[in-house]
Amino acid sequence: MKMFSDLPIDILDRILTFLPDFKTLSAVLRTSKHHFYQVFQVHPKSIVLSIAYGIVGPSLPYAIKAQLIADGPSPIRRAGTDTDDNVWSRSVAVFVEDRDLKDCVFTRSMAQCISEQAAAHWELEDLFSHRHKDRTSSKSVLTPPESFRFQRAMWHFAAFTCLCDLDIDDQEEYEKGLVKLMTTLSTEELLEINVVKPFLERPQAVLQSYKDLDVTEAYDWVDHGGLPFSDAFDAIWLKRKLSEEKVKEKSEKAILDSVNGDKDPCAKCNQVFGMKLWGPGNRELLQGHQPSNVVTRCLPGNLSRNLVEPPLILQKLRDQTFEINRFIEELIDLDCDTGYNWDKNEWYCDECIQELYKQRLRLWWIGQKTKDGHQFGDDCWYGYNCRTQTHKFAHAQRLNHLCEPTRGDPA
């Protein structure tokens, strides 16, 4: 039987190219200095490129461009201190040049930087897929061509942020430079960026916001982050004679060739909402999509303006241990007759989800307080219709307004 040391160099080289990441590569090289290390010394570039391709995928050439620009001088950062127009020209040349991977200058430090950013890009693809491709899957189900277009847009933008310093003083020159750079891309590539731009400016920050289930904050990175995308795109669309309607039409197919379940109806109202439906596969995203006060506004009568109960409910909803999926299931599981048979395995639109809150939130909150051992005060005659609960704290605190009204007119 052949020993490991007897394996030919080509086999050892092949093994190294299939390693999953650079941390594993480092471990292998440290533990096998007489075999794998010698092989790596002979073919370092091809091995590093192969591992990087396994991590990044087909968009690796665009990732390398972005990293080459990141490692080089930024023409806009040096505006005012460097008058040589060749600085800009060289950077744009790197961006637009089509290079074969084997001709790229590629080091392990570059590969490590690309790998770290690629990890965020892949997770963002999961999120993009979940919100735009298939609402039932939290992992990306993008086809290989769709995934390539998404990842290419991510790396194109990474190059933009390297070339364009957000802290420069001359905003007008900066915007001109951005338009000039974006003009080097095809319309198809620009449409890809336009579609995925909410994920782009600060990928790690956007990703963390999604992990914190704060979708609003995630989108704020782009809306208020500083890059003048809207103006730049408008200038390019105008130059290329693309109307707003045409851009919208083309954008629908810029990344995705198809959407799973885009014609699905809401189980309650039967209207088609497709990807805007909420169910067992994506309800956890409601926690960021839907502000907490939308829930408390669904309390009946004047109870939503009660000075005591809504703040307590909001405190519960905003607690780190709160899980909206479990909350929705608890509402549906309540033993009460509200005229509709809700099903926790079905899919509902925003409006019908709010109808669920209107029907059952008050009863759920009574159950929560009872379970916590709360001692309710005397029922207010006017129950949740009471007006006094909205402006007199002592009254709202002393009496129970979660009850049905027993008097006709509010106090």
C-alpha positions in Angstrom: 0.0 0.0 0.0 1.3 3.5 -0.9 2.2 5.8 1.8 1.0 9.4 1.9 4.6 10.6 1.2 4.5 8.5 -2.0 1.7 10.5 -3.6 2.7 12.4 -6.7 3.0 16.2 -6.6 0.0 16.6 -8.9 -2.3 14.8 -6.5 -1.1 16.8 -3.5 -1.6 20.0 -5.5 -5.1 18.9 -6.4 -5.9 18.3 -2.7 -4.8 21.8 -1.8 -7.0 23.4 -4.5 -10.0 21.7 -2.9 -9.5 23.1 0.6 -12.6 25.0 1.8 -10.8 28.2 3.1 -7.5 29.9 3.8 -7.6 29.0 7.5 -7.5 25.4 6.6 -4.8 26.0 4.1 -2.6 27.6 6.8 -3.2 24.7 9.1 -2.3 22.1 6.4 0.9 24.0 5.5 2.0 24.2 9.1 1.5 20.5 9.8 3.0 19.2 6.6 6.0 21.2 5.8 7.8 18.4 3.9 4.9 17.6 1.6 2.1 20.1 1.2 4.3 23.1 2.0 6.8 22.2 -0.8 3.9 21.7 -3.3 2.5 25.1 -2.3 5.8 26.8 -2.9 5.8 25.5 -6.4 2.2 26.6 -7.3 1.1 29.2 -4.7 -0.9 31.4 -7.1 -3.0 28.7 -8.7 -3.8 27.1 -5.3 -4.8 30.4 -3.7 -6.9 31.3 -6.8 -8.6 27.9 -6.7 -9.5 28.2 -3.0 -10.7 31.8 -3.5 -12.9 30.6 -6.4 -14.4 28.0 -4.1 -15.3 30.8 -1.6 -16.4 33.6 -4.0 -17.6 31.7 -7.0 -17.8 32.9 -10.6 -17.8 36.6 -9.6 -14.1 36.2 -8.4 -12.7 38.4 -11.2 -14.9 41.3 -10.0 -13.9 40.7 -6.4 -10.2 40.8 -7.5 -10.8 44.1 -9.3 -12.4 45.6 -6.2 -9.5 44.5 -4.0 -6.9 45.7 -6.5 -8.6 49.2 -6.4 -8.8 49.0 -2.6 -5.1 48.3 -2.4 -4.2 51.1 -4.8 -4.5 54.9 -4.8 -8.0 56.3 -4.9 -8.2 59.2 -7.5 -11.0 60.9 -5.6 -9.4 60.6 -2.2 -6.3 62.3 -3.6 -8.3 65.1 -5.4 -6.6 68.4 -4.6 -3.3 66.8 -3.8 -2.6 64.9 -7.0 -3.1 66.8 -10.3 -2.1 63.9 -12.5 -5.2 62.7 -14.4 -3.5 59.3 -14.9 -4.3 58.4 -11.3 -8.0 58.4 -12.2 -7.3 56.7 -15.6 -5.3 53.9 -14.0 -8.0 53.2 -11.4 -10.8 53.2 -14.0 -8.6 51.0 -16.2 -8.4 48.4 -13.4 -12.2 48.6 -13.1 -13.1 48.1 -16.7 -10.3 45.7 -17.8 -11.2 42.1 -18.5 -8.4 40.0 -17.2 -7.9 36.3 -17.2 -7.6 35.0 -13.6 -4.2 33.5 -14.3 -2.9 37.0 -15.2 -4.0 38.7 -12.0 -1.7 39.7 -9.3 -3.2 37.8 -6.4 -1.7 37.4 -2.9 -2.9 35.5 0.2 -3.6 38.8 2.0 -5.8 39.9 -0.9 -7.5 36.5 -0.8 -8.2 36.9 2.9 -9.8 40.3 2.5 -11.9 39.1 -0.3 -13.0 36.0 1.6 -14.1 38.1 4.6 -16.3 40.3 2.4 -17.6 37.4 0.4 -19.0 35.8 3.6 -21.2 38.9 4.1 -22.2 38.9 0.4 -23.4 35.3 0.6 -25.4 36.0 3.7 -26.9 39.0 2.0 -27.8 36.8 -1.0 -29.7 34.6 1.5 -31.7 37.7 2.6 -32.3 38.9 -0.9 -33.5 35.5 -2.0 -35.8 35.3 1.1 -37.4 38.7 0.4 -37.5 38.6 -3.4 -37.1 35.1 -4.8 -38.8 32.6 -2.4 -40.4 33.7 0.9 -40.5 30.1 2.2 -36.7 29.6 2.3 -34.2 31.5 4.5 -31.4 30.2 2.4 -30.7 31.4 -1.1 -32.5 29.5 -3.9 -31.2 31.8 -6.6 -30.2 29.9 -9.8 -26.5 30.1 -10.7 -27.1 32.9 -13.3 -29.2 34.9 -10.7 -26.6 34.4 -8.0 -23.8 35.5 -10.4 -25.7 38.7 -11.2 -26.3 39.5 -7.5 -22.7 38.8 -6.5 -21.4 40.8 -9.5 -23.4 43.8 -8.4 -22.0 43.5 -4.9 -18.4 43.5 -6.1 -19.1 46.4 -8.5 -20.3 48.5 -5.7 -17.4 47.4 -3.5 -15.1 48.9 -6.2 -17.2 52.1 -6.2 -16.7 52.6 -2.5 -13.0 52.2 -2.9 -12.8 54.7 -5.7 -15.1 57.3 -4.1 -14.2 58.7 -0.7 -17.4 59.7 1.2 -15.6 62.5 3.1 -14.3 64.6 0.3 -15.1 68.3 0.3 -16.0 68.8 -3.4 -19.3 66.9 -3.6 -20.0 68.1 -7.2 -16.7 66.7 -8.4 -17.3 63.5 -6.5 -20.7 63.1 -8.1 -19.2 63.7 -11.6 -16.6 61.1 -10.9 -19.2 58.5 -9.7 -21.3 59.1 -12.9 -18.1 58.8 -15.0 -17.2 55.5 -13.4 -20.7 54.1 -13.6 -21.0 55.0 -17.3 -18.3 52.4 -18.0 -20.7 49.6 -17.0 -23.4 48.1 -19.3 -27.0 49.0 -18.8 -27.6 45.4 -17.5 -24.9 45.7 -14.9 -26.2 49.1 -13.7 -29.7 47.7 -13.4 -28.3 44.9 -11.3 -26.8 47.4 -8.9 -30.0 49.5 -8.9 -32.0 46.4 -7.8 -29.7 45.3 -5.0 -28.5 48.7 -3.8 -30.2 48.5 -0.4 -27.7 45.8 0.4 -24.7 47.5 -0.9 -23.2 50.5 0.8 -22.2 48.9 4.0 -22.8 45.2 3.6 -21.8 44.2 7.1 -23.9 47.0 8.7 -26.9 46.0 6.6 -26.4 42.4 7.5 -26.2 43.1 11.2 -29.4 45.2 11.0 -31.2 42.3 9.4 -29.8 39.9 12.0 -31.2 42.3 14.6 -34.5 42.2 12.6 -34.3 45.9 12.1 -35.1 46.2 8.3 -35.9 49.9 8.6 -32.4 50.6 9.9 -30.9 48.4 7.3 -32.4 50.4 4.4 -31.5 53.7 6.1 -27.8 52.8 5.3 -28.6 53.5 1.7 -31.2 56.2 2.0 -29.1 58.4 4.2 -25.6 56.9 3.9 -24.2 59.6 1.6 -23.7 58.0 -1.8 -25.7 60.0 -4.5 -26.9 56.9 -6.3 -30.3 58.4 -7.3 -28.7 61.4 -9.0 -26.0 59.3 -10.7 -28.5 56.8 -12.0 -30.9 59.5 -13.2 -28.0 61.1 -15.2 -27.1 57.8 -16.8 -30.7 56.8 -17.6 -31.2 60.2 -19.2 -28.1 59.8 -21.3 -29.1 56.3 -22.4 -32.7 57.4 -23.1 -34.3 55.1 -20.6 -37.5 56.4 -19.1 -38.5 55.7 -15.5 -41.1 53.2 -16.6 -38.6 51.4 -18.8 -36.0 51.2 -16.0 -38.7 49.8 -13.7 -39.7 47.2 -16.3 -36.1 46.1 -17.0 -35.2 46.1 -13.2 -37.8 43.4 -12.6 -35.7 41.0 -14.6 -32.2 42.4 -13.8 -31.4 39.8 -11.2 -34.2 37.3 -11.1 -35.5 35.3 -14.0 -38.4 34.0 -12.0 -40.0 34.3 -8.5 -41.4 31.4 -6.6 -45.0 32.0 -5.4 -45.4 35.5 -7.0 -49.0 34.8 -7.8 -50.0 33.3 -4.4 -53.1 34.8 -2.7 -53.6 35.7 0.9 -55.5 32.9 2.7 -58.0 35.3 4.2 -58.8 38.0 1.7 -57.8 35.9 -1.4 -56.0 38.9 -3.0 -52.7 38.1 -4.8 -49.7 39.4 -2.8 -47.0 36.9 -3.7 -43.8 37.8 -2.0 -45.6 40.2 0.3 -47.3 37.4 2.2 -46.3 36.4 5.7 -46.3 32.8 7.0 -44.3 30.1 8.7 -41.3 30.5 6.4 -40.7 34.3 6.9 -42.7 35.6 9.8 -39.6 36.3 11.8 -38.9 39.2 9.3 -42.1 40.9 10.4 -40.3 42.0 13.5 -38.3 44.4 11.4 -40.7 45.0 8.6 -43.6 46.1 10.9 -42.9 48.7 13.6 -44.1 47.7 17.1 -46.5 50.6 17.4 -48.4 49.2 14.4 -49.4 46.3 16.7 -50.6 48.5 19.6 -52.6 50.7 17.2 -54.7 47.7 16.5 -56.2 47.6 20.0 -59.9 48.3 20.0 -61.6 51.6 20.8 -59.5 54.1 22.7 -57.3 51.4 24.2 -54.6 52.1 21.7 -54.3 55.6 23.4 -54.4 54.2 27.0 -51.6 55.8 29.0 -50.6 52.5 30.7 -51.3 49.4 28.5 -49.7 50.2 25.1 -46.3 51.1 26.7 -46.3 47.8 28.6 -47.2 45.9 25.4 -44.5 47.7 23.5 -42.0 46.9 26.2 -42.9 43.2 25.7 -42.7 43.4 21.9 -39.3 45.1 22.0 -37.7 42.7 24.5 -34.7 40.8 23.2 -36.4 37.5 24.0 -39.5 38.3 22.1 -40.2 36.1 19.1 -42.8 37.4 16.7 -43.4 33.9 15.1 -44.4 32.5 18.5 -46.5 35.7 19.2 -48.5 35.2 15.9 -49.0 31.5 16.7 -50.2 32.3 20.2 -52.7 34.8 18.8 -54.0 32.1 16.3 -54.1 29.4 19.0 -56.4 31.6 21.3 -59.6 29.8 22.1 -62.1 32.5 20.9 -64.7 33.0 18.2 -63.7 35.9 16.0 -65.6 34.9 12.9 -62.6 33.5 11.0 -60.7 30.3 11.4 -57.0 31.4 11.4 -54.4 28.9 10.5 -50.7 29.3 11.6 -49.6 27.3 8.6 -51.3 29.7 6.1 -50.0 32.9 4.5 -51.5 36.3 5.1 -51.0 39.8 3.8 -50.1 42.9 5.9 -53.7 44.0 6.2 -55.0 40.7 7.3 -52.1 40.3 9.8 -53.3 43.6 11.3 -56.9 42.3 11.3 -55.6 39.3 13.4 -54.1 41.9 15.9 -57.4 43.8 16.0 -59.4 40.6 16.8 -57.1 39.0 19.3 -54.4 41.3 20.7 -56.5 42.5 23.6 -57.4 38.9 24.6 -53.8 37.8 24.3 -52.6 40.7 26.5 -55.2 39.8 29.2 -53.8 36.2 29.1 -50.2 37.5 29.4 -51.0 39.6 32.4 -53.0 36.9 34.0 -50.1 34.4 33.5 -47.7 36.9 35.1 -49.9 37.1 38.2 -51.2 40.6 37.6 -54.1 41.7 39.8 -56.6 43.6 37.7 -58.4 46.7 39.1 -62.1 47.2 38.9 -63.5 47.2 35.4 -64.1 50.7 34.0 -67.8 51.0 33.0 -66.8 52.1 29.5 -64.0 49.5 29.1 -61.8 50.0 26.0 -64.0 52.8 24.7 -63.3 55.1 27.7 -61.9 58.5 26.7 -60.6 59.4 30.2 -57.9 56.6 29.9 -56.3 58.7 27.2 -55.5 61.8 29.2 -55.7 60.9 33.0 -52.9 58.6 34.0 -54.4 57.8 37.5 -57.7 56.7 36.0 -55.9 54.6 33.3 -53.8 53.0 36.1 -56.5 52.4 38.7 -59.2 50.8 36.5 -59.1 48.0 34.0 -59.8 49.1 30.5 -59.1 45.7 28.8 -62.7 44.8 29.4 -65.8 45.1 27.2 -67.8 48.3 27.8 -70.9 48.0 30.0 -72.1 51.6 29.5 -73.0 53.2 26.2 -71.3 56.6 26.1 -67.6 57.0 27.0 -66.7 58.9 30.2 
